[in-house]
Amino acid sequence: MVTTGEKPGKGTYTCRNCGQRITLDDTTDTMPPCPKCGKTEFN
């Protein structure tokens, strides 16, 4: 599980609440809150 504020690396992550996908393009990108529901936990 990844939470908002972490830097999990490149990849696509799925919000555990609503299923919205977020793609991080760089290893230094910080995980934002979900843009759809505002939750903070991703798979």
Protein Blocks (a to p, Z undefined) as FASTA:
>chain_A
ZZehianbgcddddfklopacddfbfkbccdddfklopabdZZ
